[in-house]
Every structure is written in C-alpha cells, then in structure tokens.
C-alpha cells in the first residue's frame, strides 16, 4: 500500500510542475486519436496476451490531457486446456499532463474504468470489475501524425473467485501506437 501511495504521490508531484517547465511556445490544445497494438502479462491468470485498441483524447493548452482508452486482449489458454481462453476487454477514462520538448511528448496518466474478464478459473466463468491504473505514453509528432509507445499498469478491484480461493489480477502491458493530432 505504501508503494502505491508513493507512486501516486510522485505522479501528482510531477503533474503539478509549472506548465512552462518543458512546454514549447507552439503547444496548443487539440484532439487526437490513435490505434494501439501490443502485449501484456497479468498475475493469477494471464487475461492479457496480445491486445489492440484505440484512444481518443483532448489536450488543453495548459498541458492537461483528458482521454478515453478501449482495449481488447486475446488472452491466453492453459496447456492442459488449449480450447479454453482467458481474456479481457476494458474501457477507461484517463487524465494526465503532457510534457513537450519540441516534437516529443511524454504523458503520464491516471486511468480508471471497467474490464470484462472471461476466465474458467472464476466461479462465474467471468466478471466485470472496476479497473484502476497508471499509464505512460511517449509520442513523436511528425506534422500532425503521432507515433509512439504506451506503457500501462493496472489493477482489477474484483478478484478471481473460486470457492474458498480468490486471487487478484494486476497487469503490465506495452503498446505501439500510431495516431493523428487535430
């Protein structure tokens, strides 16, 4: 718990830096869209694996970023049950701050939403869980085109429950992204 609070405190401290710290004079507000594709691993049962999705967002001229992110993961299967897949889909909102140095943008974000998890390891064979996490996006702007990488860490608040046993799911994922800044 102390570790999570420390990470949140660090994130908030970095987000509170003055807008002029790394921003260039050409920064302006605007909408963006992007496609993402990547791979993730999760604890307990790996419901991530290969995944793809999209992001849309809006950057205010003061650097504040507000967005939405939707991802679908193909998940994994057990060696002894190859026909059974464990997978997840999620939709989350995100809020963060975008630091810019010329054509590079670094955007740490807080993310929250919901995930639909399908796994035979749960008593109900699946569930919907609130999902919270942190994201870190690095983008290169080429005219209005965006190319980058996105790191994602998240935690599902509803555990996988199987009779007297329960286990939490936390995940890490990395995505390549390509998009357009309007």
C-alpha positions as a LaTeX table, in Angstrom:
\begin{tabular}{lrrr}
\hline
Residue & $x$ (\AA) & $y$ (\AA) & $z$ (\AA) \\
\hline
Unk1 & 0.00 & 0.00 & 0.00 \\
Unk2 & 2.86 & 2.39 & 0.84 \\
Unk3 & 4.36 & 1.67 & $-2.58$ \\
Unk4 & 1.14 & 2.59 & $-4.37$ \\
Unk5 & 0.78 & 5.78 & $-2.33$ \\
Unk6 & 4.42 & 6.64 & $-3.08$ \\
Unk7 & 3.86 & 6.15 & $-6.82$ \\
Unk8 & 0.67 & 8.23 & $-6.71$ \\
Unk9 & 2.43 & 11.00 & $-4.75$ \\
Unk10 & 5.29 & 11.06 & $-7.27$ \\
Unk11 & 2.82 & 11.18 & $-10.18$ \\
Unk12 & 0.90 & 14.06 & $-8.62$ \\
Unk13 & 4.11 & 15.97 & $-7.82$ \\
Unk14 & 5.35 & 15.65 & $-11.41$ \\
Unk15 & 1.92 & 16.64 & $-12.73$ \\
Unk16 & 1.97 & 19.77 & $-10.60$ \\
Unk17 & 5.14 & 21.15 & $-12.21$ \\
Unk18 & 4.65 & 24.54 & $-13.85$ \\
Unk19 & 3.31 & 24.37 & $-17.37$ \\
Unk20 & 6.33 & 26.27 & $-18.71$ \\
Unk21 & 8.85 & 23.68 & $-17.47$ \\
Unk22 & 9.09 & 21.70 & $-20.69$ \\
Unk23 & 6.44 & 23.19 & $-22.94$ \\
Unk24 & 7.36 & 24.97 & $-26.13$ \\
Unk25 & 5.63 & 28.11 & $-27.37$ \\
Unk26 & 3.93 & 26.19 & $-30.19$ \\
Unk27 & 1.94 & 23.97 & $-27.81$ \\
Unk28 & $-1.76$ & 24.28 & $-28.45$ \\
Unk29 & $-4.82$ & 22.44 & $-27.41$ \\
Unk30 & $-6.34$ & 19.85 & $-29.69$ \\
Unk31 & $-7.95$ & 16.48 & $-30.12$ \\
Unk32 & $-6.12$ & 13.29 & $-31.05$ \\
Unk33 & $-6.95$ & 9.71 & $-31.99$ \\
Unk34 & $-4.67$ & 6.66 & $-32.04$ \\
Unk35 & $-4.64$ & 2.94 & $-32.67$ \\
Unk36 & $-2.68$ & 0.71 & $-30.28$ \\
Unk37 & $-1.30$ & $-2.84$ & $-30.55$ \\
Unk38 & 0.87 & $-4.65$ & $-28.05$ \\
Unk39 & 1.31 & $-7.37$ & $-25.46$ \\
Unk40 & 0.63 & $-7.69$ & $-21.76$ \\
Unk41 & 1.05 & $-10.06$ & $-18.83$ \\
Unk42 & $-1.14$ & $-10.32$ & $-15.75$ \\
Unk43 & $-0.92$ & $-12.05$ & $-12.40$ \\
Unk44 & $-3.01$ & $-15.03$ & $-11.34$ \\
Unk45 & $-4.28$ & $-15.96$ & $-14.80$ \\
Unk46 & $-2.94$ & $-14.09$ & $-17.85$ \\
Unk47 & $-6.02$ & $-12.47$ & $-19.34$ \\
Unk48 & $-3.94$ & $-10.11$ & $-21.48$ \\
Unk49 & $-1.57$ & $-11.56$ & $-24.10$ \\
Unk50 & $-1.77$ & $-9.79$ & $-27.48$ \\
Unk51 & $-4.08$ & $-6.79$ & $-27.47$ \\
Unk52 & $-5.28$ & $-3.95$ & $-29.64$ \\
Unk53 & $-7.44$ & $-0.90$ & $-29.17$ \\
Unk54 & $-7.88$ & 2.80 & $-29.67$ \\
Unk55 & $-7.52$ & 6.04 & $-27.77$ \\
Unk56 & $-9.12$ & 9.41 & $-28.20$ \\
Unk57 & $-8.34$ & 12.47 & $-26.18$ \\
Unk58 & $-8.06$ & 16.20 & $-25.87$ \\
Unk59 & $-5.05$ & 18.21 & $-24.75$ \\
Unk60 & $-5.71$ & 21.63 & $-23.25$ \\
Unk61 & $-3.19$ & 24.40 & $-23.96$ \\
Unk62 & $-2.04$ & 24.27 & $-20.32$ \\
Unk63 & $-0.89$ & 20.65 & $-20.85$ \\
Unk64 & $-3.78$ & 18.85 & $-19.15$ \\
Unk65 & $-4.83$ & 15.74 & $-21.08$ \\
Unk66 & $-8.29$ & 14.13 & $-20.91$ \\
Unk67 & $-8.96$ & 10.95 & $-22.85$ \\
Unk68 & $-10.63$ & 7.58 & $-23.25$ \\
Unk69 & $-8.99$ & 4.24 & $-23.97$ \\
Unk70 & $-10.57$ & 0.96 & $-25.12$ \\
Unk71 & $-8.59$ & $-2.29$ & $-25.37$ \\
Unk72 & $-9.34$ & $-5.90$ & $-26.25$ \\
Unk73 & $-6.89$ & $-8.68$ & $-25.37$ \\
Unk74 & $-6.89$ & $-12.18$ & $-26.87$ \\
Unk75 & $-5.56$ & $-13.58$ & $-23.60$ \\
Unk76 & $-4.02$ & $-16.99$ & $-23.09$ \\
Unk77 & $-5.02$ & $-20.61$ & $-22.63$ \\
Unk78 & $-3.77$ & $-23.33$ & $-20.30$ \\
Unk79 & $-1.52$ & $-26.06$ & $-21.68$ \\
Unk80 & $-3.90$ & $-28.74$ & $-20.38$ \\
Unk81 & $-6.99$ & $-26.93$ & $-21.80$ \\
Unk82 & $-5.95$ & $-25.26$ & $-25.06$ \\
Unk83 & $-9.58$ & $-24.71$ & $-26.09$ \\
Unk84 & $-10.30$ & $-22.55$ & $-23.01$ \\
Unk85 & $-9.21$ & $-18.91$ & $-23.34$ \\
Unk86 & $-8.74$ & $-16.40$ & $-20.55$ \\
Unk87 & $-9.14$ & $-12.87$ & $-21.93$ \\
Unk88 & $-10.20$ & $-9.31$ & $-21.09$ \\
Unk89 & $-11.61$ & $-6.17$ & $-22.65$ \\
Unk90 & $-11.55$ & $-2.79$ & $-20.98$ \\
Unk91 & $-12.75$ & 0.79 & $-21.36$ \\
Unk92 & $-11.18$ & 3.54 & $-19.26$ \\
Unk93 & $-11.01$ & 7.27 & $-18.94$ \\
Unk94 & $-7.63$ & 8.90 & $-18.44$ \\
Unk95 & $-6.41$ & 12.19 & $-17.06$ \\
Unk96 & $-2.84$ & 13.37 & $-17.16$ \\
Unk97 & $-0.34$ & 16.02 & $-18.07$ \\
Unk98 & 1.58 & 16.23 & $-21.32$ \\
Unk99 & 5.19 & 17.40 & $-21.18$ \\
Unk100 & 6.55 & 18.53 & $-24.56$ \\
Unk101 & 10.07 & 19.05 & $-25.82$ \\
Unk102 & 9.91 & 20.11 & $-29.46$ \\
Unk103 & 8.38 & 17.12 & $-31.30$ \\
Unk104 & 8.43 & 14.71 & $-28.33$ \\
Unk105 & 5.59 & 14.39 & $-25.84$ \\
Unk106 & 5.66 & 12.47 & $-22.56$ \\
Unk107 & 2.26 & 11.91 & $-20.97$ \\
Unk108 & 1.82 & 10.25 & $-17.54$ \\
Unk109 & $-1.84$ & 9.47 & $-16.83$ \\
Unk110 & $-4.17$ & 8.10 & $-14.19$ \\
Unk111 & $-6.64$ & 5.63 & $-15.71$ \\
Unk112 & $-9.93$ & 4.30 & $-14.36$ \\
Unk113 & $-12.79$ & 2.34 & $-15.87$ \\
Unk114 & $-14.09$ & $-1.20$ & $-16.13$ \\
Unk115 & $-12.89$ & $-4.53$ & $-17.52$ \\
Unk116 & $-14.86$ & $-7.53$ & $-18.73$ \\
Unk117 & $-12.83$ & $-10.61$ & $-17.79$ \\
Unk118 & $-13.57$ & $-14.10$ & $-19.12$ \\
Unk119 & $-11.86$ & $-17.00$ & $-17.35$ \\
Unk120 & $-12.93$ & $-20.51$ & $-16.40$ \\
Unk121 & $-10.92$ & $-20.10$ & $-13.20$ \\
Unk122 & $-13.69$ & $-17.90$ & $-11.80$ \\
Unk123 & $-16.85$ & $-19.47$ & $-10.29$ \\
Unk124 & $-18.95$ & $-17.45$ & $-12.75$ \\
Unk125 & $-16.62$ & $-18.03$ & $-15.74$ \\
Unk126 & $-16.17$ & $-14.27$ & $-15.94$ \\
Unk127 & $-16.98$ & $-10.95$ & $-14.36$ \\
Unk128 & $-16.95$ & $-7.18$ & $-14.75$ \\
Unk129 & $-14.52$ & $-5.34$ & $-12.48$ \\
Unk130 & $-13.61$ & $-1.73$ & $-11.81$ \\
Unk131 & $-10.09$ & $-1.16$ & $-13.11$ \\
Unk132 & $-7.58$ & 1.47 & $-11.96$ \\
Unk133 & $-4.10$ & 2.11 & $-13.25$ \\
Unk134 & $-1.25$ & 4.29 & $-14.40$ \\
Unk135 & $-0.14$ & 4.96 & $-17.94$ \\
Unk136 & 2.94 & 6.47 & $-19.52$ \\
Unk137 & 2.87 & 7.48 & $-23.19$ \\
Unk138 & 5.83 & 8.69 & $-25.26$ \\
Unk139 & 4.93 & 10.22 & $-28.62$ \\
Unk140 & 6.82 & 11.66 & $-31.57$ \\
Unk141 & 4.85 & 14.18 & $-33.63$ \\
Unk142 & 5.53 & 14.18 & $-37.38$ \\
Unk143 & 3.47 & 17.06 & $-38.76$ \\
Unk144 & 0.11 & 16.01 & $-37.27$ \\
Unk145 & 0.88 & 12.27 & $-37.22$ \\
Unk146 & 1.77 & 10.64 & $-33.90$ \\
Unk147 & 4.00 & 7.58 & $-33.44$ \\
Unk148 & 4.87 & 6.22 & $-30.04$ \\
Unk149 & 4.84 & 3.68 & $-27.27$ \\
Unk150 & 2.42 & 3.33 & $-24.37$ \\
Unk151 & 3.09 & 1.60 & $-21.04$ \\
Unk152 & 0.14 & 0.51 & $-18.90$ \\
Unk153 & $-0.11$ & $-0.89$ & $-15.39$ \\
Unk154 & $-3.49$ & $-1.71$ & $-13.92$ \\
Unk155 & $-5.29$ & $-3.47$ & $-11.12$ \\
Unk156 & $-8.73$ & $-5.11$ & $-11.13$ \\
Unk157 & $-10.56$ & $-4.45$ & $-7.87$ \\
Unk158 & $-12.70$ & $-7.59$ & $-8.15$ \\
Unk159 & $-10.65$ & $-10.79$ & $-7.60$ \\
Unk160 & $-10.99$ & $-14.10$ & $-9.44$ \\
Unk161 & $-13.11$ & $-16.16$ & $-7.05$ \\
Unk162 & $-13.16$ & $-19.93$ & $-6.96$ \\
Unk163 & $-14.92$ & $-21.39$ & $-3.90$ \\
Unk164 & $-12.62$ & $-20.76$ & $-0.89$ \\
Unk165 & $-9.86$ & $-19.33$ & $-3.04$ \\
Unk166 & $-9.53$ & $-15.87$ & $-4.56$ \\
Unk167 & $-6.72$ & $-14.11$ & $-6.38$ \\
Unk168 & $-6.27$ & $-10.56$ & $-7.61$ \\
Unk169 & $-5.37$ & $-9.59$ & $-11.16$ \\
Unk170 & $-2.80$ & $-6.89$ & $-11.85$ \\
Unk171 & $-1.25$ & $-6.38$ & $-15.25$ \\
Unk172 & 1.52 & $-4.70$ & $-17.22$ \\
Unk173 & 1.35 & $-4.06$ & $-20.94$ \\
Unk174 & 3.29 & $-2.22$ & $-23.65$ \\
Unk175 & 1.69 & $-0.98$ & $-26.87$ \\
Unk176 & 2.94 & 0.63 & $-30.06$ \\
Unk177 & 0.68 & 3.49 & $-31.12$ \\
Unk178 & 0.02 & 5.48 & $-34.22$ \\
Unk179 & $-2.42$ & 8.33 & $-34.49$ \\
Unk180 & $-3.32$ & 11.80 & $-35.60$ \\
Unk181 & $-3.35$ & 15.16 & $-33.76$ \\
Unk182 & $-6.05$ & 17.56 & $-34.98$ \\
\hline
\end{tabular}
